[in-house]
Every structure is written in structure tokens, then in C-alpha cells.
Amino acid sequence: MRVTINGEQRDIAALRVDALLSELDYEGTHFAVALNFDVVPKARWAETELKAGDEIEIITPRQGG
């Protein structure tokens, strides 16, 4: 299905947030996920379903000065 991830349209096979992160090779817990502009708590990643047209933002922390 086609979704938008961090502003880029992509075709994905994943049906849930946790599966999407795995498909995209995200590991660990130091990032946040927003689905259609709402933050999805980590505890709900496995139950949050994705559908065509969704907008997903995966936010990773950065160090700076």
C-alpha cells in the first residue's frame, strides 16, 4: 500500500506500526512515531493499523550545539 513517510511517498507491505518499523530497519526505542499528525505511544505500535494514504513521521533525536 502507498503511504507517506517523512514527507516521501512509499509503497510498504506492513499493516501495523511495529511491522513498518521492522520493514524500514528501525531498531531500538529512541524515536517517536506520529500517524496522521497524532503521536502513537510505543505501547500501541503493535496494535496500530496502517491504511493507504496515511502520513507517518518517524522522529529520531539528534545532538547539536
All heavy atoms as TSV, in Angstrom:
chain	resi	resn	atom	element	x	y	z
A	1	MET	N	N	0.844	-1.174	0.000
A	1	MET	CA	C	0.000	0.000	0.000
A	1	MET	C	C	0.888	1.236	0.000
A	1	MET	O	O	2.040	1.169	0.424
A	1	MET	CB	C	-0.946	-0.044	1.187
A	1	MET	CG	C	-0.406	0.551	2.475
A	1	MET	SD	S	-1.580	0.493	3.808
A	1	MET	CE	C	-0.962	-0.964	4.632
A	2	ARG	N	N	0.359	2.334	-0.455
A	2	ARG	CA	C	1.139	3.571	-0.556
A	2	ARG	C	C	0.807	4.485	0.624
A	2	ARG	O	O	-0.361	4.762	0.900
A	2	ARG	CB	C	0.840	4.290	-1.855
A	2	ARG	CG	C	1.704	5.536	-2.035
A	2	ARG	CD	C	1.724	5.941	-3.454
A	2	ARG	NE	N	2.653	5.080	-4.155
A	2	ARG	CZ	C	3.747	5.519	-4.776
A	2	ARG	NH1	N	4.024	6.778	-4.799
A	2	ARG	NH2	N	4.551	4.679	-5.378
A	3	VAL	N	N	1.854	4.912	1.331
A	3	VAL	CA	C	1.748	5.854	2.440
A	3	VAL	C	C	2.820	6.920	2.257
A	3	VAL	O	O	3.687	6.805	1.388
A	3	VAL	CB	C	1.926	5.146	3.810
A	3	VAL	CG1	C	0.845	4.103	4.043
A	3	VAL	CG2	C	3.309	4.515	3.931
A	4	THR	N	N	2.775	7.949	3.092
A	4	THR	CA	C	3.812	8.974	3.092
A	4	THR	C	C	4.603	8.839	4.378
A	4	THR	O	O	4.031	8.858	5.474
A	4	THR	CB	C	3.197	10.381	2.986
A	4	THR	OG1	O	2.419	10.449	1.786
A	4	THR	CG2	C	4.281	11.441	2.942
A	5	ILE	N	N	5.924	8.654	4.246
A	5	ILE	CA	C	6.802	8.516	5.402
A	5	ILE	C	C	7.810	9.647	5.362
A	5	ILE	O	O	8.578	9.773	4.408
A	5	ILE	CB	C	7.525	7.160	5.403
A	5	ILE	CG1	C	6.511	6.022	5.392
A	5	ILE	CG2	C	8.471	7.057	6.603
A	5	ILE	CD1	C	7.111	4.650	5.186
A	6	ASN	N	N	7.780	10.473	6.399
A	6	ASN	CA	C	8.675	11.627	6.500
A	6	ASN	C	C	8.663	12.450	5.211
A	6	ASN	O	O	9.693	12.861	4.696
A	6	ASN	CB	C	10.095	11.197	6.859
A	6	ASN	CG	C	10.172	10.606	8.250
A	6	ASN	OD1	O	9.257	10.734	9.039
A	6	ASN	ND2	N	11.262	9.944	8.554
A	7	GLY	N	N	7.449	12.664	4.679
A	7	GLY	CA	C	7.273	13.506	3.519
A	7	GLY	C	C	7.503	12.835	2.171
A	7	GLY	O	O	7.350	13.457	1.133
A	8	GLU	N	N	7.847	11.555	2.166
A	8	GLU	CA	C	8.137	10.832	0.928
A	8	GLU	C	C	7.127	9.701	0.725
A	8	GLU	O	O	6.943	8.859	1.610
A	8	GLU	CB	C	9.548	10.241	1.005
A	8	GLU	CG	C	9.957	9.442	-0.190
A	8	GLU	CD	C	11.342	8.816	-0.008
A	8	GLU	OE1	O	12.188	9.403	0.681
A	8	GLU	OE2	O	11.545	7.726	-0.556
A	9	GLN	N	N	6.485	9.669	-0.431
A	9	GLN	CA	C	5.548	8.584	-0.710
A	9	GLN	C	C	6.317	7.290	-0.935
A	9	GLN	O	O	7.317	7.273	-1.647
A	9	GLN	CB	C	4.693	8.912	-1.921
A	9	GLN	CG	C	3.664	9.965	-1.632
A	9	GLN	CD	C	2.581	9.991	-2.682
A	9	GLN	OE1	O	2.641	9.306	-3.702
A	9	GLN	NE2	N	1.559	10.782	-2.434
A	10	ARG	N	N	5.803	6.227	-0.290
A	10	ARG	CA	C	6.457	4.911	-0.407
A	10	ARG	C	C	5.408	3.817	-0.437
A	10	ARG	O	O	4.339	3.954	0.139
A	10	ARG	CB	C	7.380	4.674	0.799
A	10	ARG	CG	C	8.518	5.673	0.848
A	10	ARG	CD	C	9.463	5.387	1.942
A	10	ARG	NE	N	10.086	4.076	1.785
A	10	ARG	CZ	C	11.144	3.689	2.458
A	10	ARG	NH1	N	11.710	4.494	3.317
A	10	ARG	NH2	N	11.648	2.501	2.291
A	11	ASP	N	N	5.765	2.728	-1.095
A	11	ASP	CA	C	4.936	1.525	-1.062
A	11	ASP	C	C	5.484	0.627	0.032
A	11	ASP	O	O	6.693	0.363	0.073
A	11	ASP	CB	C	4.971	0.806	-2.412
A	11	ASP	CG	C	4.232	1.577	-3.483
A	11	ASP	OD1	O	3.083	1.999	-3.210
A	11	ASP	OD2	O	4.787	1.773	-4.577
A	12	ILE	N	N	4.602	0.159	0.906
A	12	ILE	CA	C	5.019	-0.691	2.020
A	12	ILE	C	C	4.150	-1.939	2.064
A	12	ILE	O	O	3.040	-1.963	1.528
A	12	ILE	CB	C	4.936	0.052	3.373
A	12	ILE	CG1	C	3.489	0.480	3.676
A	12	ILE	CG2	C	5.879	1.254	3.382
A	12	ILE	CD1	C	3.261	0.946	5.092
A	13	ALA	N	N	4.663	-2.961	2.736
A	13	ALA	CA	C	3.905	-4.194	2.935
A	13	ALA	C	C	3.299	-4.252	4.339
A	13	ALA	O	O	2.325	-4.964	4.567
A	13	ALA	CB	C	4.810	-5.403	2.716
A	14	ALA	N	N	3.880	-3.507	5.277
A	14	ALA	CA	C	3.475	-3.559	6.685
A	14	ALA	C	C	2.027	-3.113	6.870
A	14	ALA	O	O	1.551	-2.208	6.185
A	14	ALA	CB	C	4.398	-2.683	7.520
A	15	LEU	N	N	1.358	-3.741	7.836
A	15	LEU	CA	C	-0.024	-3.401	8.149
A	15	LEU	C	C	-0.170	-2.721	9.506
A	15	LEU	O	O	-1.250	-2.232	9.834
A	15	LEU	CB	C	-0.900	-4.661	8.111
A	15	LEU	CG	C	-0.949	-5.381	6.762
A	15	LEU	CD1	C	-1.775	-6.657	6.882
A	15	LEU	CD2	C	-1.507	-4.469	5.685
A	16	ARG	N	N	0.911	-2.722	10.311
A	16	ARG	CA	C	0.897	-2.093	11.632
A	16	ARG	C	C	2.181	-1.299	11.814
A	16	ARG	O	O	3.175	-1.525	11.123
A	16	ARG	CB	C	0.793	-3.148	12.739
A	16	ARG	CG	C	-0.511	-3.905	12.776
A	16	ARG	CD	C	-0.532	-4.952	13.897
A	16	ARG	NE	N	0.754	-5.617	14.114
A	16	ARG	CZ	C	1.222	-6.632	13.402
A	16	ARG	NH1	N	0.523	-7.131	12.411
A	16	ARG	NH2	N	2.390	-7.165	13.685
A	17	VAL	N	N	2.155	-0.382	12.776
A	17	VAL	CA	C	3.315	0.484	13.017
A	17	VAL	C	C	4.560	-0.336	13.352
A	17	VAL	O	O	5.634	-0.090	12.799
A	17	VAL	CB	C	3.014	1.507	14.129
A	17	VAL	CG1	C	4.276	2.244	14.552
A	17	VAL	CG2	C	1.952	2.500	13.666
A	18	ASP	N	N	4.440	-1.333	14.235
A	18	ASP	CA	C	5.620	-2.112	14.614
A	18	ASP	C	C	6.217	-2.842	13.415
A	18	ASP	O	O	7.438	-2.898	13.241
A	18	ASP	CB	C	5.320	-3.083	15.761
A	18	ASP	CG	C	4.297	-4.150	15.400
A	18	ASP	OD1	O	3.485	-3.938	14.457
A	18	ASP	OD2	O	4.288	-5.195	16.067
A	19	ALA	N	N	5.360	-3.366	12.543
A	19	ALA	CA	C	5.837	-4.060	11.346
A	19	ALA	C	C	6.502	-3.085	10.374
A	19	ALA	O	O	7.490	-3.426	9.722
A	19	ALA	CB	C	4.690	-4.794	10.673
A	20	LEU	N	N	5.980	-1.868	10.295
A	20	LEU	CA	C	6.588	-0.853	9.433
A	20	LEU	C	C	7.999	-0.521	9.906
A	20	LEU	O	O	8.934	-0.458	9.109
A	20	LEU	CB	C	5.740	0.415	9.418
A	20	LEU	CG	C	6.362	1.592	8.674
A	20	LEU	CD1	C	6.490	1.288	7.185
A	20	LEU	CD2	C	5.565	2.857	8.912
A	21	LEU	N	N	8.165	-0.341	11.199
A	21	LEU	CA	C	9.492	-0.028	11.732
A	21	LEU	C	C	10.470	-1.153	11.434
A	21	LEU	O	O	11.624	-0.906	11.080
A	21	LEU	CB	C	9.401	0.245	13.235
A	21	LEU	CG	C	8.582	1.492	13.599
A	21	LEU	CD1	C	8.372	1.560	15.099
A	21	LEU	CD2	C	9.238	2.750	13.077
A	22	SER	N	N	10.017	-2.370	11.543
A	22	SER	CA	C	10.856	-3.515	11.212
A	22	SER	C	C	11.187	-3.526	9.723
A	22	SER	O	O	12.339	-3.738	9.332
A	22	SER	CB	C	10.151	-4.808	11.619
A	22	SER	OG	O	10.939	-5.916	11.299
A	23	GLU	N	N	10.196	-3.284	8.890
A	23	GLU	CA	C	10.393	-3.259	7.436
A	23	GLU	C	C	11.420	-2.183	7.037
A	23	GLU	O	O	12.198	-2.374	6.108
A	23	GLU	CB	C	9.052	-2.972	6.752
A	23	GLU	CG	C	9.109	-2.975	5.249
A	23	GLU	CD	C	7.734	-2.790	4.610
A	23	GLU	OE1	O	6.718	-3.271	5.167
A	23	GLU	OE2	O	7.675	-2.161	3.535
A	24	LEU	N	N	11.409	-1.070	7.760
A	24	LEU	CA	C	12.323	0.032	7.456
A	24	LEU	C	C	13.655	-0.072	8.209
A	24	LEU	O	O	14.475	0.830	8.151
A	24	LEU	CB	C	11.653	1.373	7.788
A	24	LEU	CG	C	10.389	1.687	6.998
A	24	LEU	CD1	C	9.771	2.994	7.495
A	24	LEU	CD2	C	10.677	1.747	5.502
A	25	ASP	N	N	13.857	-1.171	8.933
A	25	ASP	CA	C	15.083	-1.449	9.682
A	25	ASP	C	C	15.358	-0.464	10.815
A	25	ASP	O	O	16.506	-0.154	11.120
A	25	ASP	CB	C	16.305	-1.512	8.746
A	25	ASP	CG	C	16.243	-2.703	7.819
A	25	ASP	OD1	O	15.728	-3.762	8.234
A	25	ASP	OD2	O	16.697	-2.584	6.666
A	26	TYR	N	N	14.308	0.046	11.446
A	26	TYR	CA	C	14.480	0.859	12.658
A	26	TYR	C	C	14.638	-0.097	13.825
A	26	TYR	O	O	13.835	-1.009	13.995
A	26	TYR	CB	C	13.272	1.763	12.899
A	26	TYR	CG	C	13.301	3.037	12.095
A	26	TYR	CD1	C	12.788	3.078	10.808
A	26	TYR	CD2	C	13.839	4.200	12.626
A	26	TYR	CE1	C	12.808	4.239	10.068
A	26	TYR	CE2	C	13.870	5.373	11.893
A	26	TYR	CZ	C	13.354	5.381	10.612
A	26	TYR	OH	O	13.381	6.540	9.886
A	27	GLU	N	N	15.668	0.123	14.618
A	27	GLU	CA	C	15.912	-0.714	15.792
A	27	GLU	C	C	16.024	0.169	17.015
A	27	GLU	O	O	16.395	1.333	16.924
A	27	GLU	CB	C	17.194	-1.525	15.610
A	27	GLU	CG	C	17.104	-2.536	14.494
A	27	GLU	CD	C	18.373	-3.354	14.354
A	27	GLU	OE1	O	19.251	-3.259	15.240
A	27	GLU	OE2	O	18.484	-4.088	13.366
A	28	GLY	N	N	15.715	-0.390	18.155
A	28	GLY	CA	C	15.818	0.360	19.400
A	28	GLY	C	C	14.526	1.088	19.717
A	28	GLY	O	O	13.477	0.824	19.130
A	29	THR	N	N	14.632	2.021	20.655
A	29	THR	CA	C	13.437	2.715	21.135
A	29	THR	C	C	13.621	4.224	21.161
A	29	THR	O	O	12.771	4.925	21.681
A	29	THR	CB	C	13.106	2.243	22.561
A	29	THR	OG1	O	14.223	2.503	23.402
A	29	THR	CG2	C	12.750	0.775	22.592
A	30	HIS	N	N	14.699	4.716	20.618
A	30	HIS	CA	C	14.986	6.144	20.719
A	30	HIS	C	C	14.429	6.929	19.537
A	30	HIS	O	O	15.169	7.638	18.849
A	30	HIS	CB	C	16.491	6.369	20.872
A	30	HIS	CG	C	17.007	5.844	22.159
A	30	HIS	ND1	N	17.619	4.623	22.263
A	30	HIS	CD2	C	16.963	6.356	23.399
A	30	HIS	CE1	C	17.948	4.418	23.511
A	30	HIS	NE2	N	17.556	5.455	24.222
A	31	PHE	N	N	13.143	6.802	19.314
A	31	PHE	CA	C	12.477	7.576	18.288
A	31	PHE	C	C	10.987	7.614	18.604
A	31	PHE	O	O	10.501	6.868	19.452
A	31	PHE	CB	C	12.738	7.035	16.880
A	31	PHE	CG	C	12.557	5.565	16.727
A	31	PHE	CD1	C	11.337	5.034	16.406
A	31	PHE	CD2	C	13.627	4.706	16.914
A	31	PHE	CE1	C	11.173	3.669	16.272
A	31	PHE	CE2	C	13.471	3.339	16.783
A	31	PHE	CZ	C	12.242	2.824	16.457
A	32	ALA	N	N	10.279	8.500	17.938
A	32	ALA	CA	C	8.836	8.633	18.124
A	32	ALA	C	C	8.159	8.462	16.772
A	32	ALA	O	O	8.758	8.711	15.728
A	32	ALA	CB	C	8.503	9.999	18.715
A	33	VAL	N	N	6.896	8.047	16.819
A	33	VAL	CA	C	6.128	7.843	15.594
A	33	VAL	C	C	4.834	8.647	15.687
A	33	VAL	O	O	4.123	8.579	16.698
A	33	VAL	CB	C	5.795	6.352	15.391
A	33	VAL	CG1	C	4.929	6.147	14.158
A	33	VAL	CG2	C	7.065	5.524	15.305
A	34	ALA	N	N	4.556	9.410	14.636
A	34	ALA	CA	C	3.282	10.121	14.534
A	34	ALA	C	C	2.546	9.566	13.309
A	34	ALA	O	O	3.139	9.381	12.252
A	34	ALA	CB	C	3.500	11.619	14.388
A	35	LEU	N	N	1.280	9.291	13.493
A	35	LEU	CA	C	0.430	8.774	12.424
A	35	LEU	C	C	-0.675	9.788	12.184
A	35	LEU	O	O	-1.472	10.065	13.090
A	35	LEU	CB	C	-0.154	7.418	12.827
A	35	LEU	CG	C	-1.139	6.776	11.866
A	35	LEU	CD1	C	-0.497	6.521	10.505
A	35	LEU	CD2	C	-1.684	5.484	12.453
A	36	ASN	N	N	-0.674	10.369	10.993
A	36	ASN	CA	C	-1.653	11.407	10.659
A	36	ASN	C	C	-1.659	12.519	11.712
A	36	ASN	O	O	-2.711	12.957	12.175
A	36	ASN	CB	C	-3.039	10.796	10.455
A	36	ASN	CG	C	-3.039	9.808	9.316
A	36	ASN	OD1	O	-2.416	10.020	8.291
A	36	ASN	ND2	N	-3.714	8.685	9.510
A	37	PHE	N	N	-0.454	12.927	12.095
A	37	PHE	CA	C	-0.196	14.049	12.999
A	37	PHE	C	C	-0.511	13.776	14.468
A	37	PHE	O	O	-0.495	14.690	15.277
A	37	PHE	CB	C	-0.917	15.321	12.515
A	37	PHE	CG	C	-0.608	15.638	11.084
A	37	PHE	CD1	C	-1.524	15.354	10.080
A	37	PHE	CD2	C	0.615	16.178	10.732
A	37	PHE	CE1	C	-1.234	15.630	8.740
A	37	PHE	CE2	C	0.915	16.463	9.393
A	37	PHE	CZ	C	-0.009	16.186	8.411
A	38	ASP	N	N	-0.799	12.525	14.823
A	38	ASP	CA	C	-1.011	12.143	16.224
A	38	ASP	C	C	0.097	11.196	16.643
A	38	ASP	O	O	0.333	10.174	15.972
A	38	ASP	CB	C	-2.364	11.446	16.412
A	38	ASP	CG	C	-3.536	12.388	16.230
A	38	ASP	OD1	O	-3.431	13.560	16.652
A	38	ASP	OD2	O	-4.555	11.964	15.652
A	39	VAL	N	N	0.749	11.499	17.767
A	39	VAL	CA	C	1.815	10.629	18.273
A	39	VAL	C	C	1.202	9.305	18.709
A	39	VAL	O	O	0.163	9.268	19.377
A	39	VAL	CB	C	2.561	11.301	19.442
A	39	VAL	CG1	C	3.557	10.343	20.081
A	39	VAL	CG2	C	3.267	12.556	18.955
A	40	VAL	N	N	1.860	8.215	18.306
A	40	VAL	CA	C	1.418	6.877	18.691
A	40	VAL	C	C	2.338	6.392	19.801
A	40	VAL	O	O	3.546	6.229	19.594
A	40	VAL	CB	C	1.491	5.896	17.496
A	40	VAL	CG1	C	1.060	4.501	17.928
A	40	VAL	CG2	C	0.654	6.398	16.335
A	41	PRO	N	N	1.806	6.167	21.019
A	41	PRO	CA	C	2.651	5.669	22.104
A	41	PRO	C	C	3.274	4.317	21.745
A	41	PRO	O	O	2.640	3.491	21.081
A	41	PRO	CB	C	1.679	5.505	23.280
A	41	PRO	CG	C	0.493	6.348	22.928
A	41	PRO	CD	C	0.421	6.351	21.425
A	42	LYS	N	N	4.500	4.106	22.190
A	42	LYS	CA	C	5.212	2.860	21.881
A	42	LYS	C	C	4.383	1.635	22.272
A	42	LYS	O	O	4.376	0.633	21.568
A	42	LYS	CB	C	6.567	2.836	22.598
A	42	LYS	CG	C	7.375	1.610	22.251
A	42	LYS	CD	C	8.723	1.650	22.948
A	42	LYS	CE	C	9.621	0.528	22.535
A	42	LYS	NZ	N	9.170	-0.786	22.826
A	43	ALA	N	N	3.654	1.716	23.367
A	43	ALA	CA	C	2.844	0.595	23.835
A	43	ALA	C	C	1.733	0.227	22.845
A	43	ALA	O	O	1.178	-0.870	22.915
A	43	ALA	CB	C	2.228	0.927	25.194
A	44	ARG	N	N	1.427	1.117	21.894
A	44	ARG	CA	C	0.350	0.851	20.930
A	44	ARG	C	C	0.858	0.563	19.528
A	44	ARG	O	O	0.062	0.369	18.599
A	44	ARG	CB	C	-0.614	2.037	20.914
A	44	ARG	CG	C	-1.363	2.167	22.234
A	44	ARG	CD	C	-2.464	3.197	22.216
A	44	ARG	NE	N	-3.287	3.107	21.029
A	44	ARG	CZ	C	-3.774	4.174	20.394
A	44	ARG	NH1	N	-3.512	5.385	20.814
A	44	ARG	NH2	N	-4.519	4.023	19.325
A	45	TRP	N	N	2.171	0.528	19.311
A	45	TRP	CA	C	2.716	0.282	17.978
A	45	TRP	C	C	2.221	-1.040	17.402
A	45	TRP	O	O	1.904	-1.119	16.224
A	45	TRP	CB	C	4.244	0.292	17.994
A	45	TRP	CG	C	4.842	1.653	18.196
A	45	TRP	CD1	C	4.203	2.852	18.243
A	45	TRP	CD2	C	6.222	1.947	18.369
A	45	TRP	NE1	N	5.096	3.870	18.449
A	45	TRP	CE2	C	6.340	3.354	18.530
A	45	TRP	CE3	C	7.368	1.171	18.424
A	45	TRP	CZ2	C	7.571	3.970	18.722
A	45	TRP	CZ3	C	8.588	1.795	18.617
A	45	TRP	CH2	C	8.688	3.184	18.762
A	46	ALA	N	N	2.164	-2.097	18.203
A	46	ALA	CA	C	1.784	-3.422	17.707
A	46	ALA	C	C	0.304	-3.512	17.342
A	46	ALA	O	O	-0.087	-4.368	16.556
A	46	ALA	CB	C	2.129	-4.495	18.737
A	47	GLU	N	N	-0.518	-2.633	17.878
A	47	GLU	CA	C	-1.961	-2.701	17.613
A	47	GLU	C	C	-2.456	-1.601	16.674
A	47	GLU	O	O	-3.621	-1.609	16.278
A	47	GLU	CB	C	-2.742	-2.636	18.925
A	47	GLU	CG	C	-2.571	-1.320	19.648
A	47	GLU	CD	C	-3.142	-1.318	21.055
A	47	GLU	OE1	O	-2.828	-2.248	21.811
A	47	GLU	OE2	O	-3.880	-0.381	21.376
A	48	THR	N	N	-1.582	-0.664	16.322
A	48	THR	CA	C	-2.000	0.456	15.481
A	48	THR	C	C	-1.870	0.086	14.008
A	48	THR	O	O	-0.768	-0.111	13.503
A	48	THR	CB	C	-1.176	1.715	15.809
A	48	THR	OG1	O	-1.348	2.038	17.191
A	48	THR	CG2	C	-1.621	2.884	14.960
A	49	GLU	N	N	-3.011	-0.018	13.346
A	49	GLU	CA	C	-3.046	-0.430	11.945
A	49	GLU	C	C	-2.789	0.749	11.027
A	49	GLU	O	O	-3.122	1.892	11.336
A	49	GLU	CB	C	-4.399	-1.067	11.629
A	49	GLU	CG	C	-4.624	-2.357	12.376
A	49	GLU	CD	C	-5.933	-3.024	12.011
A	49	GLU	OE1	O	-6.661	-2.522	11.131
A	49	GLU	OE2	O	-6.212	-4.069	12.616
A	50	LEU	N	N	-2.192	0.438	9.888
A	50	LEU	CA	C	-1.917	1.430	8.857
A	50	LEU	C	C	-2.875	1.214	7.700
A	50	LEU	O	O	-3.325	0.094	7.462
A	50	LEU	CB	C	-0.478	1.282	8.363
A	50	LEU	CG	C	0.602	1.433	9.425
A	50	LEU	CD1	C	1.960	1.068	8.846
A	50	LEU	CD2	C	0.608	2.832	9.989
A	51	LYS	N	N	-3.171	2.293	6.982
A	51	LYS	CA	C	-4.013	2.167	5.790
A	51	LYS	C	C	-3.458	3.067	4.698
A	51	LYS	O	O	-2.693	3.997	4.963
A	51	LYS	CB	C	-5.466	2.491	6.109
A	51	LYS	CG	C	-5.720	3.876	6.631
A	51	LYS	CD	C	-7.185	4.013	7.000
A	51	LYS	CE	C	-7.533	5.390	7.501
A	51	LYS	NZ	N	-6.824	5.840	8.662
A	52	ALA	N	N	-3.820	2.766	3.478
A	52	ALA	CA	C	-3.342	3.538	2.330
A	52	ALA	C	C	-3.649	5.018	2.540
A	52	ALA	O	O	-4.726	5.382	3.002
A	52	ALA	CB	C	-3.998	3.033	1.054
A	53	GLY	N	N	-2.669	5.852	2.215
A	53	GLY	CA	C	-2.836	7.290	2.336
A	53	GLY	C	C	-2.396	7.865	3.664
A	53	GLY	O	O	-2.368	9.087	3.823
A	54	ASP	N	N	-2.058	7.003	4.635
A	54	ASP	CA	C	-1.600	7.504	5.935
A	54	ASP	C	C	-0.341	8.343	5.785
A	54	ASP	O	O	0.482	8.098	4.898
A	54	ASP	CB	C	-1.310	6.347	6.902
A	54	ASP	CG	C	-2.556	5.805	7.567
A	54	ASP	OD1	O	-3.609	6.476	7.538
A	54	ASP	OD2	O	-2.472	4.707	8.136
A	55	GLU	N	N	-0.202	9.325	6.686
A	55	GLU	CA	C	1.019	10.120	6.768
A	55	GLU	C	C	1.725	9.740	8.058
A	55	GLU	O	O	1.158	9.860	9.141
A	55	GLU	CB	C	0.698	11.609	6.737
A	55	GLU	CG	C	0.155	12.040	5.399
A	55	GLU	CD	C	0.092	13.539	5.241
A	55	GLU	OE1	O	0.960	14.239	5.793
A	55	GLU	OE2	O	-0.828	13.998	4.556
A	56	ILE	N	N	2.948	9.282	7.924
A	56	ILE	CA	C	3.723	8.779	9.057
A	56	ILE	C	C	4.995	9.600	9.188
A	56	ILE	O	O	5.692	9.832	8.199
A	56	ILE	CB	C	4.070	7.292	8.841
A	56	ILE	CG1	C	2.790	6.482	8.655
A	56	ILE	CG2	C	4.918	6.759	9.985
A	56	ILE	CD1	C	2.934	5.306	7.758
A	57	GLU	N	N	5.268	10.042	10.388
A	57	GLU	CA	C	6.526	10.726	10.683
A	57	GLU	C	C	7.276	9.882	11.706
A	57	GLU	O	O	6.712	9.510	12.734
A	57	GLU	CB	C	6.285	12.136	11.251
A	57	GLU	CG	C	5.690	13.104	10.267
A	57	GLU	CD	C	6.646	13.509	9.159
A	57	GLU	OE1	O	7.865	13.595	9.421
A	57	GLU	OE2	O	6.175	13.736	8.042
A	58	ILE	N	N	8.519	9.583	11.405
A	58	ILE	CA	C	9.380	8.873	12.341
A	58	ILE	C	C	10.454	9.867	12.742
A	58	ILE	O	O	11.237	10.336	11.911
A	58	ILE	CB	C	9.986	7.610	11.698
A	58	ILE	CG1	C	8.856	6.693	11.205
A	58	ILE	CG2	C	10.888	6.892	12.705
A	58	ILE	CD1	C	9.327	5.532	10.372
A	59	ILE	N	N	10.449	10.211	14.012
A	59	ILE	CA	C	11.309	11.279	14.513
A	59	ILE	C	C	12.411	10.679	15.369
A	59	ILE	O	O	12.124	9.958	16.333
A	59	ILE	CB	C	10.478	12.276	15.337
A	59	ILE	CG1	C	9.343	12.821	14.455
A	59	ILE	CG2	C	11.340	13.416	15.869
A	59	ILE	CD1	C	8.032	12.876	15.134
A	60	THR	N	N	13.663	10.968	15.010
A	60	THR	CA	C	14.801	10.476	15.767
A	60	THR	C	C	15.506	11.650	16.428
A	60	THR	O	O	15.600	12.738	15.832
A	60	THR	CB	C	15.788	9.716	14.873
A	60	THR	OG1	O	16.190	10.570	13.810
A	60	THR	CG2	C	15.151	8.465	14.291
A	61	PRO	N	N	16.016	11.466	17.645
A	61	PRO	CA	C	16.719	12.561	18.319
A	61	PRO	C	C	18.071	12.830	17.675
A	61	PRO	O	O	18.698	11.924	17.117
A	61	PRO	CB	C	16.888	12.063	19.747
A	61	PRO	CG	C	16.861	10.584	19.634
A	61	PRO	CD	C	15.967	10.266	18.454
A	62	ARG	N	N	18.481	14.072	17.748
A	62	ARG	CA	C	19.796	14.463	17.227
A	62	ARG	C	C	20.491	15.312	18.258
A	62	ARG	O	O	19.859	16.085	18.973
A	62	ARG	CB	C	19.650	15.284	15.953
A	62	ARG	CG	C	19.083	14.499	14.815
A	62	ARG	CD	C	19.079	15.338	13.583
A	62	ARG	NE	N	18.498	14.555	12.494
A	62	ARG	CZ	C	18.811	14.732	11.251
A	62	ARG	NH1	N	19.661	15.650	10.900
A	62	ARG	NH2	N	18.249	13.996	10.325
A	63	GLN	N	N	21.791	15.174	18.289
A	63	GLN	CA	C	22.588	16.027	19.185
A	63	GLN	C	C	23.045	17.229	18.388
A	63	GLN	O	O	23.303	17.138	17.188
A	63	GLN	CB	C	23.781	15.270	19.726
A	63	GLN	CG	C	23.398	14.196	20.710
A	63	GLN	CD	C	24.625	13.528	21.280
A	63	GLN	OE1	O	25.617	13.361	20.596
A	63	GLN	NE2	N	24.548	13.151	22.532
A	64	GLY	N	N	23.142	18.306	19.053
A	64	GLY	CA	C	23.610	19.514	18.385
A	64	GLY	C	C	24.149	20.503	19.388
A	64	GLY	O	O	24.112	20.276	20.590
A	65	GLY	N	N	24.585	21.591	18.871
A	65	GLY	CA	C	25.152	22.563	19.793
A	65	GLY	C	C	24.854	23.949	19.429
A	65	GLY	O	O	24.125	24.385	18.662
